[in-house]
Amino acid sequence: MSETLTAALWAITPTVLLGAIFWFIVRAIIRVDRTERAAFSKVEAEERQRRGLPPRPAAPVVADAAVEQTSTPASPAQ
């Protein structure tokens, strides 16, 4: 039983390690992107203010992805 458990652990170890590395890389990319966007927005707001332009409008709020479906009345049987 011990050999089977050891073999199973050795079999899944590379997958778990690669998954963890991938997760850290993607997490780092998302954090860097978020930070860069915030810095860009700050610089853009400062430049707009310096040039006397109005502030950039806020991003529109996107409604729920579910689209209401309109039902058509059933036609009478002919």
Backbone as a chain_set.jsonl record, in Angstrom:
{"seq": "MSETLTAALWAITPTVLLGAIFWFIVRAIIRVDRTERAAFSKVEAEERQRRGLPPRPAAPVVADAAVEQTSTPASPAQ", "coords": {"N": [[0.821, -1.19, 0.0], [1.937, 1.223, 0.753], [3.852, 1.638, -1.221], [2.234, 2.063, -3.436], [0.912, 4.427, -2.762], [3.1, 6.171, -2.602], [3.995, 6.077, -5.252], [1.781, 7.211, -6.513], [1.818, 9.8, -5.443], [4.294, 10.719, -6.463], [3.581, 10.708, -9.108], [1.638, 12.728, -9.399], [2.931, 14.983, -8.521], [4.578, 16.583, -10.405], [2.54, 17.754, -11.972], [1.068, 19.235, -10.095], [3.041, 21.02, -9.196], [3.703, 22.398, -11.593], [1.21, 23.521, -12.099], [0.988, 25.256, -9.898], [3.136, 27.005, -10.396], [2.29, 28.113, -12.837], [-0.049, 29.393, -11.931], [1.03, 31.353, -10.194], [2.453, 32.896, -12.051], [0.426, 33.862, -13.796], [-1.079, 35.261, -11.921], [0.761, 37.243, -11.193], [1.002, 38.609, -13.633], [-1.598, 39.629, -13.942], [-1.763, 41.305, -11.706], [0.275, 43.178, -12.294], [-0.766, 44.298, -14.621], [-3.099, 45.489, -13.613], [-1.983, 47.399, -11.882], [-0.536, 48.94, -13.715], [-2.605, 49.96, -15.309], [-3.937, 51.558, -13.431], [-1.95, 53.457, -12.855], [-1.661, 54.61, -15.386], [-4.206, 55.726, -15.722], [-4.149, 57.645, -13.726], [-2.08, 59.359, -14.622], [-3.216, 60.141, -17.042], [-5.489, 61.521, -16.122], [-4.249, 63.648, -14.786], [-2.988, 64.924, -16.949], [-5.208, 65.634, -18.51], [-6.404, 67.443, -16.788], [-4.403, 69.374, -16.644], [-4.425, 70.353, -19.239], [-6.869, 71.486, -19.325], [-9.101, 70.043, -19.981], [-12.254, 68.307, -19.708], [-12.918, 65.909, -17.066], [-12.381, 62.447, -17.712], [-15.131, 60.476, -18.708], [-16.786, 58.126, -16.557], [-16.464, 54.572, -16.809], [-18.985, 52.753, -18.498], [-21.537, 50.956, -16.775], [-21.932, 47.592, -17.091], [-24.744, 45.708, -17.746], [-26.33, 42.778, -16.393], [-25.334, 39.699, -17.874], [-27.318, 38.122, -18.822], [-29.703, 38.093, -21.261], [-32.757, 39.542, -21.816], [-35.377, 37.735, -23.139], [-37.754, 38.237, -25.565], [-40.987, 37.093, -25.783], [-42.886, 35.777, -28.393], [-46.261, 35.906, -29.326], [-48.035, 32.882, -29.679], [-48.968, 31.651, -32.818], [-52.253, 31.117, -34.067], [-53.442, 27.813, -34.653], [-53.663, 26.535, -37.912]], "CA": [[0.0, 0.0, 0.0], [2.816, 2.378, 0.853], [4.478, 1.85, -2.528], [1.21, 2.606, -4.325], [0.712, 5.823, -2.378], [4.306, 6.897, -3.003], [3.978, 6.189, -6.712], [0.73, 8.165, -6.871], [2.312, 11.139, -5.106], [5.313, 11.073, -7.451], [2.926, 10.9, -10.404], [0.904, 13.996, -9.466], [3.782, 16.097, -8.097], [4.9, 17.532, -11.481], [1.336, 18.483, -12.373], [0.758, 20.207, -9.045], [4.071, 22.064, -9.215], [3.52, 23.227, -12.789], [-0.014, 24.295, -11.887], [1.295, 26.338, -8.957], [3.98, 27.98, -11.102], [1.414, 28.799, -13.792], [-0.942, 30.267, -11.171], [1.8, 32.513, -9.744], [2.778, 33.734, -13.212], [-0.799, 34.545, -14.225], [-1.405, 36.21, -10.85], [1.683, 38.371, -11.314], [0.641, 39.364, -14.839], [-2.839, 40.361, -13.676], [-1.456, 42.393, -10.772], [1.043, 44.201, -13.005], [-1.696, 44.972, -15.523], [-3.968, 46.34, -12.798], [-1.179, 48.523, -11.41], [-0.222, 49.785, -14.864], [-3.822, 50.681, -15.698], [-4.186, 52.599, -12.429], [-0.955, 54.514, -13.062], [-1.995, 55.287, -16.641], [-5.395, 56.543, -15.477], [-3.735, 58.796, -12.924], [-1.337, 60.262, -15.506], [-4.168, 60.695, -18.002], [-6.312, 62.513, -15.42], [-3.411, 64.827, -14.559], [-2.793, 65.599, -18.233], [-6.475, 66.252, -18.905], [-6.593, 68.605, -15.925], [-3.404, 70.374, -17.031], [-4.828, 70.933, -20.519], [-8.174, 72.115, -19.182], [-10.15, 69.188, -20.532], [-13.108, 67.737, -18.657], [-12.497, 64.563, -16.662], [-12.854, 61.35, -18.554], [-16.341, 59.883, -18.122], [-16.618, 56.802, -15.958], [-16.814, 53.458, -17.686], [-20.39, 52.373, -18.317], [-21.782, 49.73, -16.026], [-22.519, 46.587, -17.967], [-25.822, 44.983, -17.079], [-26.168, 41.332, -16.307], [-25.14, 39.095, -19.185], [-28.55, 37.477, -19.273], [-30.475, 38.958, -22.138], [-34.178, 39.229, -21.732], [-35.917, 37.268, -24.404], [-39.158, 38.59, -25.722], [-41.731, 35.958, -26.328], [-43.875, 36.156, -29.395], [-47.47, 35.117, -29.112], [-48.17, 31.73, -30.571], [-49.97, 31.87, -33.857], [-53.307, 30.098, -33.987], [-53.269, 26.675, -35.563], [-54.455, 26.699, -39.134]], "C": [[0.869, 1.259, 0.0], [3.474, 2.687, -0.492], [3.489, 2.473, -3.509], [0.983, 4.089, -4.037], [1.903, 6.677, -2.799], [4.334, 7.105, -4.51], [2.929, 7.206, -7.163], [1.177, 9.595, -6.578], [3.376, 11.606, -6.098], [4.681, 11.359, -8.813], [2.234, 12.261, -10.493], [1.755, 15.204, -9.089], [4.13, 17.051, -9.236], [3.693, 18.371, -11.915], [0.996, 19.567, -11.361], [1.773, 21.347, -9.061], [3.931, 22.975, -10.434], [2.255, 24.077, -12.681], [0.227, 25.474, -10.959], [2.147, 27.416, -9.62], [3.142, 28.787, -12.086], [0.515, 29.792, -13.072], [-0.195, 31.517, -10.705], [2.133, 33.451, -10.9], [1.554, 34.521, -13.667], [-1.204, 35.592, -13.194], [-0.519, 37.449, -10.939], [1.337, 39.238, -12.522], [-0.606, 40.202, -14.588], [-2.582, 41.522, -12.722], [-0.691, 43.521, -11.454], [0.127, 44.989, -13.93], [-2.593, 45.934, -14.753], [-3.221, 47.587, -12.33], [-0.869, 49.49, -12.547], [-1.443, 50.586, -15.311], [-4.133, 51.807, -14.72], [-3.219, 53.765, -12.614], [-1.27, 55.3, -14.331], [-3.206, 56.194, -16.449], [-5.04, 57.795, -14.691], [-3.007, 59.821, -13.794], [-2.285, 60.92, -16.501], [-5.037, 61.768, -17.349], [-5.516, 63.794, -15.165], [-3.213, 65.618, -15.847], [-4.073, 66.288, -18.699], [-6.725, 67.512, -18.078], [-5.637, 69.725, -16.335], [-3.805, 71.075, -18.319], [-6.208, 71.582, -20.469], [-9.311, 71.317, -19.787], [-11.02, 68.647, -19.398], [-12.603, 66.345, -18.273], [-13.1, 63.507, -17.573], [-14.094, 60.741, -17.913], [-16.053, 58.488, -17.585], [-17.042, 55.733, -16.952], [-18.265, 53.07, -17.443], [-20.501, 51.053, -17.563], [-22.499, 48.759, -16.948], [-23.563, 45.813, -17.176], [-25.516, 43.497, -17.073], [-26.115, 40.734, -17.705], [-26.405, 38.427, -19.715], [-29.369, 38.478, -20.077], [-31.934, 38.542, -22.033], [-34.676, 38.823, -23.11], [-37.388, 37.65, -24.456], [-39.872, 37.41, -26.343], [-42.755, 36.483, -27.317], [-45.112, 35.31, -29.166], [-47.56, 33.989, -30.138], [-49.257, 32.009, -31.594], [-51.026, 30.773, -33.764], [-53.075, 29.001, -35.021], [-54.176, 26.844, -36.767], [-54.969, 25.381, -39.617]], "O": [[0.558, 2.238, -0.679], [3.635, 3.851, -0.859], [3.867, 3.316, -4.322], [0.875, 4.901, -4.956], [1.726, 7.788, -3.298], [4.662, 8.193, -4.985], [3.17, 7.976, -8.093], [0.938, 10.498, -7.38], [3.362, 12.761, -6.524], [5.2, 12.168, -9.581], [2.243, 12.885, -11.555], [1.339, 16.34, -9.316], [3.988, 18.26, -9.052], [3.827, 19.564, -12.191], [0.67, 20.693, -11.738], [1.396, 22.514, -8.951], [4.031, 24.196, -10.309], [2.237, 25.225, -13.125], [-0.273, 26.572, -11.205], [1.906, 28.607, -9.426], [3.272, 30.009, -12.158], [0.331, 30.913, -13.544], [-0.724, 32.624, -10.806], [2.096, 34.671, -10.739], [1.646, 35.727, -13.897], [-1.626, 36.69, -13.557], [-0.996, 38.572, -10.78], [1.376, 40.466, -12.438], [-0.658, 41.366, -14.984], [-3.128, 42.61, -12.911], [-0.978, 44.694, -11.218], [0.232, 46.213, -14.014], [-2.82, 47.063, -15.189], [-3.756, 48.694, -12.375], [-0.93, 50.707, -12.372], [-1.323, 51.762, -15.652], [-4.548, 52.89, -15.132], [-3.621, 54.926, -12.538], [-1.155, 56.525, -14.346], [-3.227, 57.314, -16.96], [-5.567, 58.875, -14.956], [-3.287, 61.016, -13.71], [-2.174, 62.115, -16.774], [-5.293, 62.81, -17.953], [-6.046, 64.896, -15.309], [-3.265, 66.848, -15.834], [-4.025, 67.401, -19.224], [-7.196, 68.523, -18.599], [-6.025, 70.893, -16.367], [-3.551, 72.27, -18.476], [-6.663, 72.16, -21.456], [-10.375, 71.868, -20.073], [-10.565, 68.544, -18.259], [-11.936, 65.683, -19.068], [-14.189, 63.675, -18.123], [-14.114, 60.511, -16.704], [-15.19, 57.772, -18.093], [-17.878, 55.971, -17.824], [-18.722, 53.062, -16.3], [-19.665, 50.16, -17.704], [-23.545, 49.076, -17.514], [-23.295, 45.327, -16.078], [-24.55, 43.04, -17.684], [-26.785, 41.22, -18.617], [-26.538, 38.197, -20.917], [-29.677, 39.573, -19.606], [-32.286, 37.368, -22.145], [-34.419, 39.496, -24.108], [-38.151, 37.415, -23.519], [-39.402, 36.813, -27.312], [-43.4, 37.506, -27.089], [-45.011, 34.125, -28.848], [-47.2, 34.15, -31.304], [-50.323, 32.533, -31.271], [-50.716, 29.633, -33.419], [-52.574, 29.251, -36.118], [-55.33, 27.253, -36.635], [-55.658, 25.323, -40.636]]}, "num_chains": 1, "name": "protein.A"}
